[in-house]
Amino acid sequence: MKKMIALLLLFALLTYFLPFVGILLAHKMQPSASGNPPSVSDSASSTAPVIPQPPAASTAKPPAEAVAEEPLLILDESTDTVLTVPMRNFVLGAVAAEMPLTYADEALKAQAVAAHSYALAVKATCDGKDASLKGAFFKANPAQRLGFVTNDVMRRMWGKEYAANYAKLDALVGEVLHAVLLYENAPALACYHALSNGVTETAEAVWGKEMPYLISVPSVADVSGKDYETVQNFTAQEVYESLVMSCDGLAPAGDPATWITATDTDAAGYVRSITIGGIAVSGTAFRKALGLRSAAFTAVYHDAEKQFTVTTHGYGHGVGLSQYGANAMALAGKPYTEILAHYYPGTTLGTP
């Protein structure tokens, strides 16, 4: 009899509570009004999105990559103000500025680690003596997508694809934010550029300082890159004005056909120096003066057309990681660790 009464009581309780269980389940399964996943919200400073955090009541441990680092101080050249940027937001903004998201995931991860390492290396050597930085560690121009972009710029760049692109990039950065490149236990100055001339350049050739991990390495896939070779034409007057304004003591005279008398190219194929009007200037100075894409160039004067024709190969200073080459390696199945080891020989992966 007692057993029968207990069964009847259990049936009554289930009959009473089942409708509420159904309501709760229906509420949990209800889609959002838009039918889309929620977009990433802006931070108070509008410099980067807020990274979602676990609810206060959650006992889940934060991932290893969420360990806090001190924010970076970056001088925004477009506004002449110093931004305080959390490291994760900087890495996101640096990858977004430097690489198209159509590149392979492992290439994007390599770029993230390189940007993270570069920022730490610059920060470590910043002595505060450069008044033009206004207390910042380095400069960037988010408005022109140079070096780093803010969340607002990402929204303008990606438009309707913003939420999907941000989610993809955030996930990839989260996978590697725990890692930086180290050389002799210090963050490596992991420079990068868009496209080499088929071989990367040394730091010594560009900046006059030897760095053991910034040496020439092959990047043969680069020669198949879009706009690998470009041709620009300049009048003699344009060349004259550009050189006079940029290179002290240089004022070529006479027949433009006689201005360039010698060109010295290094083992990597970049112009070490070019002699103009009897004065030798570095290939990097000549590149800067004329706004060339690369210091891997040839310059020829055509008397019939009364102009100089400059042919360049590659895009950027050529030091460190070639972004196009990194993508080619990733498409060939190489992981980001192998990509980084190739372009920064002698470095190791460690923690910030």
Residue pairs with C-beta under 8 A, 6 or more apart in sequence:
32 38
36 163
37 163
37 167
39 162
39 163
40 49
40 50
40 52
40 151
40 163
40 166
40 167
40 170
41 49
41 50
42 49
42 50
42 151
42 152
43 49
43 50
43 89
43 151
45 83
45 84
46 150
46 151
46 152
47 83
47 84
47 85
47 89
47 150
47 151
47 152
48 85
48 86
48 89
48 92
48 93
48 150
48 151
49 89
49 151
49 166
51 66
51 88
51 170
54 60
54 62
63 174
64 178
65 174
65 175
65 176
65 177
65 178
66 177
67 178
67 352
69 86
69 87
69 352
70 87
71 84
71 85
71 86
71 87
72 84
72 85
72 86
72 87
72 90
72 119
72 123
72 137
73 82
73 83
73 84
73 85
73 135
73 136
73 137
74 82
74 83
74 85
74 90
74 136
74 137
74 138
74 139
74 140
74 148
75 81
75 82
75 83
75 133
75 134
75 136
75 138
75 139
75 140
76 82
76 83
76 140
76 141
76 142
76 143
77 139
77 140
77 141
77 146
78 141
78 142
78 143
78 144
79 143
80 134
82 134
82 135
82 136
83 136
83 150
85 93
85 148
87 116
87 119
87 177
87 352
88 173
88 177
89 151
90 115
90 116
90 119
90 148
91 112
91 115
91 116
91 119
91 173
91 177
92 166
92 169
92 170
92 173
93 142
93 148
93 149
93 150
93 151
93 153
93 154
94 111
94 112
94 115
94 119
94 147
94 148
95 108
95 111
95 112
95 115
95 169
95 172
95 173
96 149
96 153
96 154
96 157
96 169
97 140
97 142
97 145
97 146
97 147
97 148
97 149
98 111
98 115
98 147
98 192
98 323
99 107
99 108
99 111
99 323
99 327
101 108
101 165
101 168
101 169
103 111
103 323
103 326
103 327
103 330
104 327
104 330
104 331
105 172
105 330
106 329
106 330
106 334
106 335
106 336
106 339
107 323
107 326
107 327
107 329
107 330
107 336
107 339
108 169
108 172
109 172
109 175
109 176
109 336
110 321
110 326
110 330
110 336
110 339
110 340
110 343
111 192
111 321
111 323
111 326
112 172
112 173
112 176
112 177
113 176
113 179
113 180
113 181
113 190
113 336
113 340
113 349
114 181
114 190
114 191
114 192
114 320
114 321
114 340
114 344
115 190
115 192
116 176
116 177
116 179
116 180
116 352
117 180
117 181
117 182
117 187
117 188
117 189
117 190
118 188
118 189
118 190
118 191
118 192
119 137
119 138
120 180
120 187
120 352
121 186
121 187
121 188
121 189
121 190
122 137
122 138
122 189
123 137
123 138
124 186
124 187
126 133
126 137
126 138
128 135
133 139
138 147
139 147
140 146
140 147
140 148
141 147
142 148
142 149
142 150
142 153
143 153
145 153
145 157
149 157
154 162
154 165
154 166
155 162
158 165
158 166
176 336
178 351
178 352
179 349
179 350
179 351
180 187
180 188
180 349
180 350
180 351
180 352
181 187
181 188
181 190
181 340
181 344
181 347
181 348
181 349
181 350
182 188
182 347
182 348
182 349
182 350
183 212
183 213
183 344
183 346
183 347
183 348
185 350
187 352
188 213
188 344
188 347
189 203
189 211
189 214
190 320
190 321
190 340
190 344
190 347
191 203
191 214
191 317
191 319
191 320
191 321
192 320
192 321
192 322
192 323
193 314
193 315
193 316
193 317
193 318
193 319
193 320
193 321
193 322
193 323
194 314
194 315
194 316
194 322
194 323
194 324
195 222
195 225
195 227
195 228
195 294
195 314
195 315
195 316
195 322
195 323
195 324
195 325
196 219
196 222
196 314
196 316
196 318
196 322
196 324
196 325
197 222
197 223
197 268
197 269
197 270
197 294
197 296
197 313
197 314
197 318
198 218
198 219
198 220
198 222
198 223
198 269
198 313
198 314
199 216
199 217
199 218
199 219
199 268
199 269
200 215
200 216
200 217
200 219
200 268
200 318
200 319
200 320
200 322
200 343
201 216
201 266
201 268
201 270
201 295
201 317
201 318
201 319
202 210
202 214
202 215
202 216
202 266
202 268
202 319
203 209
203 210
203 211
203 214
203 215
203 319
204 210
204 211
205 266
205 268
205 270
205 272
205 284
206 284
206 295
206 317
206 318
206 319
207 319
212 346
213 344
213 345
213 346
213 347
214 319
214 320
214 344
215 345
216 267
216 268
217 342
217 343
217 345
219 322
219 324
219 325
219 343
221 324
221 325
221 328
221 329
222 228
222 314
222 322
222 324
222 325
222 328
223 313
225 315
225 324
227 293
227 315
228 313
228 314
229 311
229 312
229 313
230 293
230 311
230 312
231 309
231 310
231 311
231 312
232 290
232 292
232 309
232 310
232 312
233 305
233 307
233 308
233 309
233 310
234 242
234 290
234 307
234 308
234 310
235 306
235 307
235 308
236 256
236 259
236 301
236 306
236 307
236 308
239 252
239 256
239 259
239 290
239 308
240 251
240 252
242 289
242 290
242 291
243 250
243 251
243 252
243 276
243 281
243 286
243 289
243 290
244 250
244 251
245 289
246 285
246 288
246 289
247 279
247 281
247 285
247 289
249 279
250 276
250 277
250 279
250 281
251 277
252 259
252 276
252 277
253 277
256 301
256 306
256 308
257 301
257 303
259 276
259 277
259 301
260 274
260 275
260 276
260 299
260 301
261 275
261 276
261 278
262 274
262 275
262 280
263 271
263 273
263 274
263 275
263 298
263 299
264 271
264 272
264 273
264 274
264 280
265 271
265 272
266 272
268 296
268 318
269 296
269 313
270 283
270 294
270 295
270 296
270 318
271 283
271 286
271 287
271 295
271 296
271 297
272 282
272 283
273 280
273 281
273 282
273 283
274 280
274 281
274 283
274 286
274 299
275 281
276 286
281 289
283 295
283 297
284 295
284 317
286 292
286 295
286 297
286 299
287 294
287 295
287 297
290 310
292 310
292 312
293 312
293 314
293 315
293 316
294 312
294 313
294 314
294 315
294 316
294 318
295 317
295 318
296 312
296 313
296 314
296 318
297 310
297 311
297 312
297 313
298 310
298 311
299 308
299 309
299 310
300 308
300 309
300 310
301 307
301 308
301 309
302 308
302 309
320 343
320 344
321 339
321 340
321 343
321 344
322 343
325 343
326 339
326 343
329 338
329 339
329 342
330 336
330 339
334 342
337 349
340 347
340 349
341 347
